[in-house]
Amino acid sequence: MRALTIDEVAGLRAVVQRWQDGCDPVTGEPELALGGRPRATDVLDVIDMLAATGARIGEVLALRWCDVDLAPASGKSTVTIAGTLVVRSDEGLIRQDHPKTKAGWRTVTLPRFAVTMLTRRSIEAPSSQEDVVFPSHAGTLRSPNNFRRQLRDAVAGTEFEWVTPHSFRKTVATLLDRQLDTEHAAAQLGHSDTSVTKAHYIQKAHTAPDVSDVLEQLGPRL
């Protein structure tokens, strides 16, 4: 798994938008409905939140409206990652009231595109069990596996078939590391230190040893 580039994120958004609109994600031509479950119309909204936070898919789908502050006194909208979704043998899919790790409990500042999306959803989205921001079609907790299937359906046959929800976590970490530093990346992802961030989330090109003097022999002779 690798990080997406900024241009690839834009391309992916275009592909998913076409799919949500009932079109072929490659050609953009309208597709005939063949029955079965209707296409999800908010895959892009979840993608926006993944890209805006670097959170895990279980954390994003566990977000409640009480975790979102769109009108703070500071003027900067935030979201608090305060839980995650887990499957238990005796209860099925439930919302766990804490993230995967202690350091994962964090409040992050939202970029403008996420604020716009959440503001729209706060007005348009139907009520749901546990007041989650991204419920299932039935208003229940939305299974991470179901969202992964929806994303696979949306990108099938395109250059983005390799993308998973976790790709955005690596994308966020890599972008922050390159334009800010590793400490910012680790804090955004909810890591207690930078070691895990460096080892698993920041994409960097391998630097080969300097052998240019040896390879000079292969150049044209003057």
C-alpha positions in Angstrom: 0.0 0.0 0.0 1.3 3.5 -0.9 0.2 7.0 -0.4 -1.8 8.8 -3.0 -0.5 12.0 -4.6 -2.5 15.2 -4.5 -3.4 14.7 -8.2 -4.4 11.1 -7.5 -6.8 12.2 -4.7 -8.4 14.6 -7.2 -8.7 11.8 -9.8 -10.1 9.4 -7.3 -12.7 11.9 -6.2 -13.8 12.3 -9.8 -14.1 8.6 -10.3 -16.2 8.1 -7.1 -18.4 11.0 -8.0 -19.3 9.5 -11.3 -20.1 6.2 -9.6 -22.3 7.9 -7.1 -24.1 9.7 -9.9 -25.0 6.3 -11.4 -22.5 6.5 -14.2 -19.7 4.3 -15.4 -16.7 5.5 -13.3 -14.4 5.2 -16.3 -16.4 6.6 -19.2 -18.9 8.8 -17.3 -21.7 7.3 -19.3 -25.0 6.6 -17.4 -25.5 3.0 -16.4 -28.8 1.2 -16.3 -29.9 0.1 -12.8 -29.9 -3.7 -12.6 -31.5 -4.1 -9.3 -30.0 -5.0 -5.9 -28.8 -2.5 -3.3 -28.8 1.2 -4.4 -25.4 2.8 -4.7 -24.2 4.7 -1.7 -24.4 8.4 -2.2 -21.9 9.5 0.5 -18.8 7.5 -0.2 -17.1 10.8 -1.1 -18.1 12.3 2.3 -16.4 9.5 4.1 -13.3 9.9 1.8 -13.3 13.6 2.7 -13.2 12.8 6.4 -10.5 10.2 5.9 -8.4 12.7 4.0 -9.1 15.6 6.5 -8.1 13.7 9.6 -5.9 10.7 8.8 -8.2 8.7 11.1 -8.8 5.0 10.7 -12.0 3.9 9.0 -13.5 2.6 12.2 -12.8 5.9 13.9 -14.4 7.9 11.2 -17.5 5.7 11.1 -17.8 6.0 14.9 -17.9 9.8 14.9 -20.9 11.3 16.5 -22.3 14.8 16.0 -21.3 15.6 19.6 -17.7 15.0 18.6 -17.9 17.7 15.9 -17.6 21.4 16.7 -18.4 23.5 13.6 -18.8 26.8 15.4 -16.1 27.1 18.0 -15.1 30.4 19.7 -11.6 30.1 18.1 -13.1 30.1 14.7 -11.4 26.8 13.8 -13.8 23.8 13.4 -12.6 20.6 15.0 -13.5 16.9 15.4 -12.6 14.7 18.4 -11.6 11.1 17.6 -13.2 9.6 20.7 -14.2 6.0 19.7 -14.1 3.3 17.1 -16.2 0.5 15.7 -15.5 -3.1 16.7 -17.1 -6.4 16.1 -17.7 -8.6 19.2 -18.9 -12.2 19.1 -21.7 -11.6 21.5 -22.9 -8.2 20.4 -21.9 -7.8 16.7 -20.9 -4.4 15.5 -20.7 -1.8 18.3 -19.3 1.6 19.0 -16.4 1.3 21.4 -16.1 4.5 23.5 -12.4 4.9 23.0 -10.1 4.7 20.0 -7.6 1.9 19.3 -4.9 3.4 21.5 -4.8 5.9 24.4 -2.9 8.3 22.2 -5.6 8.0 19.6 -8.0 10.1 21.6 -7.4 13.4 20.0 -9.0 16.6 18.7 -7.9 17.7 15.2 -8.6 20.9 13.3 -10.6 20.4 10.1 -9.6 21.8 6.7 -12.3 23.9 4.9 -13.4 21.1 2.6 -14.4 18.9 5.5 -16.2 21.8 7.3 -18.2 22.3 4.1 -19.1 18.7 3.9 -20.1 18.3 7.6 -22.1 21.5 7.5 -24.1 20.1 4.6 -24.6 16.8 6.3 -25.7 18.4 9.5 -28.6 19.9 7.6 -29.4 17.1 5.1 -28.4 13.9 6.8 -31.3 11.8 8.4 -31.2 10.9 12.1 -29.3 7.8 13.1 -28.8 5.4 15.9 -26.2 6.7 18.4 -26.3 10.0 16.4 -23.3 8.9 14.2 -22.2 11.2 11.4 -21.9 8.5 8.7 -24.7 5.9 9.4 -25.6 3.0 7.2 -28.5 3.3 4.7 -30.8 2.0 7.4 -29.6 4.5 10.0 -27.6 2.0 12.0 -23.9 1.8 12.6 -22.1 1.5 9.3 -19.8 -1.5 9.0 -16.2 -0.7 8.0 -16.3 -3.8 5.8 -19.4 -2.5 4.0 -17.7 0.8 3.3 -14.7 -1.0 2.0 -17.0 -2.9 -0.4 -18.7 0.3 -1.5 -15.3 1.9 -2.2 -14.2 -1.2 -4.2 -17.4 -1.0 -6.2 -16.9 2.7 -6.9 -13.3 2.2 -8.3 -13.8 -1.1 -10.0 -12.2 -1.1 -13.5 -10.3 2.1 -12.8 -6.6 2.9 -12.0 -7.7 3.3 -8.3 -8.6 -0.3 -7.6 -5.6 -0.5 -5.2 -7.0 2.3 -2.9 -8.4 1.3 0.5 -9.6 3.5 3.4 -6.2 3.0 5.0 -4.5 4.5 2.0 -5.6 7.9 3.2 -4.0 7.4 6.5 -0.6 6.9 4.8 -1.4 9.8 2.4 -2.0 12.2 5.3 1.1 11.1 7.1 3.3 11.4 4.1 2.0 14.9 3.1 2.4 16.3 6.6 5.9 14.8 6.9 7.0 16.4 3.6 5.5 19.8 4.2 5.8 20.1 8.0 7.6 17.3 9.9 7.2 13.8 11.3 6.0 15.1 14.7 3.0 16.8 13.1 2.2 13.6 11.2 2.4 11.4 14.3 0.2 13.8 16.3 -2.5 13.9 13.6 -2.6 10.1 13.3 -2.8 9.6 17.1 0.6 8.0 17.6 2.4 8.4 21.0 5.7 8.9 19.3 7.1 9.1 15.7 8.6 5.6 15.5 5.4 3.9 14.2 4.6 6.8 11.9 8.1 6.6 10.4 8.1 2.8 10.1 4.6 2.3 8.6 3.0 5.5 7.4 5.5 7.9 5.9 6.4 7.0 2.3 9.9 8.0 1.4 12.0 7.0 -1.6 14.9 4.6 -0.8 18.3 6.4 -1.1 20.8 4.2 -2.9 24.5 4.5 -2.0 26.5 6.9 -4.2 28.0 4.7 -6.9 28.1 7.4 -9.5 31.9 7.2 -9.9 31.6 3.6 -10.9 28.7 4.1 -13.3 30.6 6.9 -14.9 32.4 4.2 -16.9 29.1 3.6 -18.8 28.9 7.1 -20.1 30.1 8.3 -23.6 33.8 8.6 -24.0 35.1 12.1 -24.8 
